[in-house]
Amino acid sequence: MRKNLQLDSTDLRKIFEESIRVKDISSKLIYYSGNKKSSIVKKFMTRSDFDVIGIHNEDITGYVDISDLKTGYVSDYMRHFIPGELISETTPLIDLMPILKDRERIFVLCKNRIDRIVTRSDLQKAPVRMLIFGFISIMEMHLLQIIKDVYPNNTWEKQLHQNRIESAKKIFNQRKNNNEALDLVDCIQFSDKRDLLMRKNEIWSDMGFTSKTAFRKFFTNAEQLRNKLAHAQEIDTGSSWPEIIGLVIHVELLIQKLESLYPTD
């Protein structure tokens, strides 16, 4: 039984559902008149690093993509907003990621006006980074508790190389000097937890992985993403946004599975 988890995925989801909304990471959608020349608007968009801007064309509103603009007027290239491209400003942030997995941007409906926009680049912002880091941290806590269950009496030590044990002991002694109550196993690294559980076929199988290779790849990618977040690096370095979003979705689903397989007291 897992007794030390102070926060589960339901708690984290509730925090983000109640406190942080799509509007909090969105940007103002700039509007231009449809009678402006495409060349002028394109220069403005390039200078402002905008891929999309809104367009007012008489009583009709829409938008243009910078890749469409050529000669003539921007109204010639106006696209109409469609329901599938719109999201309410009050939508919880946590529900945004699956939407951006399959599209690069989505427009934000503020009351009765399409006033803001969210793109994948907005996923670099602090609220999203906190959300992702929170999920990965919860998952790691679950892994630690499973290790304590399946490796009783410190039998996990026989499964790691001595240099990994020494590394854990250094961290343990540092924390011990700060009067933190913990065991040596609490000081092993993310990769150590992965390797220990990978030795237990029934564990990675119960988690839904079809092979040790798939298990290792998933947790290696999760660790790399966590490290980027911890060191304030760009999230999408070396990976595509669909890959990253798919990974985060998988992390949350795995946490829910672990909470079902290994319920807390």
N, C-alpha and C positions, 0 to 999 in steps of 0.2 A: 504493500500500500504506500502511496506517495503522500507524505505528510508535510513536506517543506515548501511546496509551491504556494507562493503568495498571490499569484495572479494567473488566471487561465485565459484561454482565447476568448471566452465569453465575456470576461471582465474587460479585456482590451477592446473587443468589438463594441461593447456598451459605451466605453469612454469615448471612442471616436464617433459612434453614432449620435451621441448626445451633445458633443462639444465642438466637433470640427466638421464643417460642411464643404461642399464643392466650392462655394463662393470664396472660401478662405484661401484657396490657392489659385483662383482664377485671375485673369488679367482683363482689363478694360478692352472691349472690342471697339477699335477706332472706325468711325464711319466717314466715307467720302461721298461727294455728290457723283451721280452717274454720268454727269456731263463733263467730267474731267478727262483730259487726255491720258491714255494708257501710259505713255512714256513718262509723264510727270508723276503719276501715281506709283509706277514701278520704281522710279528713282527714290521716292519717299519710302517705299516698303523696303527697298534694299538698304537704305541708310539707317532705317529703324529696326532692321532685322525682323521684319514681319513677313510671314508666309501668306497670311490671310488678313483682309480688312473687310469691314462691312460697307455696303453700298446703299445709298438712298437714290432711288430712281423714280421721281414723282411720288406716287403713293405706295410704291412697292419697295420693300427692303430685301436685300440678299447679301451676297458676299462674292469676292473674287479671290482666286488663288494666284500668287505671283507668277507661277509657271505658265498660266494661261495668257497673261497680258502680252499683246504684241502691238499692232498699230491701231489707230482709231480711238474710240472712247471706252472707258471702263464698263459702261453699261452694256457694251457688246459682249462682254465676257461674264456678266453677272450670273451667278448660280442662285437658285432659290433654296431657302431653308426647307428642309423636310423633317418630319417628326423624329426620324431615327438619328438625326444630328443634334437633337436638343435634349437638355437635361435641366432639371430645376436647380436653382441656386441652393435649395435646402436639402438636396440629396446628400446623405452622409458620405464623407470622404472615402470610407472603407468600401463603398459600393462602386466607386469610380474606376478602380483598377481593371476589373474584368471588361469594362467598356472600352478602355484605352488599349487593351490587348489587341483588339481587332481594328482600331482606327487611330489615326495620328492626332485627332483633335475632336472636340465636341463643344458646341455652343451652349451657353448658359442662359436660361430663361429667368429673368428677374421680374417677377410679377407678370406683366403682359408685354414685356420688351426683351428682345434678345440683345443683351447689354454687355455680356462678358464671354470669354473663351477660355478653355482649358486645353493644353496640348501635353504631349508626353514629356516635354522639357519641364513642365510644372511639377512633375513627379520628383524633381531634384529638390523641391522646397522642403523646409524643415518639418512640417506636419507629416508629410509622406515618409520622410526618412525615419522619423520617430516611430511611425506605425510599423514599417518594415523591420526596424531594429527590434521593436517590441516583440513581434511574432517570432523572429529567429531566436531571441533570448528565451522566450517561453519554451520553444521547441528544445533548446539546449538543456533547459532545466529538466524537461521530461526525460531526455536521454540520460542525464545524470542519475535520476531516480531509478530508471530501469536498470542501469549498471549496478546500483546498490542492491537491487532486488536479485539480479541474476548472477552476481559475483559476491556472495556473502563472505564475511570474514576476510575481506581484503584479498580474495583470490584473484582479483583483476590484476594485481601486481605481477603475477607470473606470466601475463599475456602481453606485457609491454616491454620494449627494449629498456635497458638500464638507463640510457641517456634520457628517456622520457620520464622515468621515475625520478631521476636526479633533478630534472627541470621542475617537476611537480613539487619536490621537496624544497627547492629554493623559494618557490611561491608560498608554500606552506609556512616556512620559517618567517618570511616577511610578514605574512598576515598574522601569524601567531604572535609576533612582537607587537602587533597592534591590538592584541587581546581580542581577536576575532575568533569566535568558537566555530571550528570547522575540522573536517577530517582531511587526510591526504588526498582522497579521491575527489574532493571538492576543488582541487587545484590542478587537475589534469586539463589539457587543452581540448578544444573542439575536435581536432583531428584524432586525438586519443579516444574520445568517446565514440567517434565514428568507427575506429578500428576495433575497439572492444566489442561493440554490438555487431559488427560485421562477422565476427567469429561465431555468432549464435544464429544459425540458419533459421530457426523458428522465429526469431525476433524480426529480422528483415523481411521474412516472408509474411508474417502477420501485419507488418506495416504496409504491405501491398506491393513490394518490390519483386520483380521477377528474377533478379540475379544479384550477386554481390557487386557486379560491375555497375549496375543501375543504382544500387544503394550508395556505392562510393561516389559516383558522379554527382548524384543529387546533393549529398552532404558536403562534398568538396565545393560545389557551386554556392551552396548556402553559406559556407564559411567565408568564401571569397567576397560575397556580397556583404556579409556582416563586417568584414574588415574594411571594405570601402566606406561603409557608413561610419565606422568607428574612427577612421582617419580622415573624414571629411573629403573623400575623393568623389569624383563624378560617378554616379551609379552605373551609367551605361558604358563605362570604359571597357572595351573588349567584349561587349555583349550587346545584342539588340534589345530594344524595349519589349517586343513580344516575348523574348526568352526570359527577361527579368520578371515581367509581370506574371508569366506562366509559373516561374519558380516561386514567387511570393504566394500565388494562389495555392500551389502545391503545399507550401509550408503550412498555411492555415488549415488546409484539409487534413494534413498529416497530424497536426496538433489535435484536431477534433477526433481523429481515429485513435490517437494515443490516450486521450482523455476517456474514450469509450473502452479501450482495451485494458487500461490501467487506471481505474477510477480512484480519486482521492477519498480519504475518509469523510 
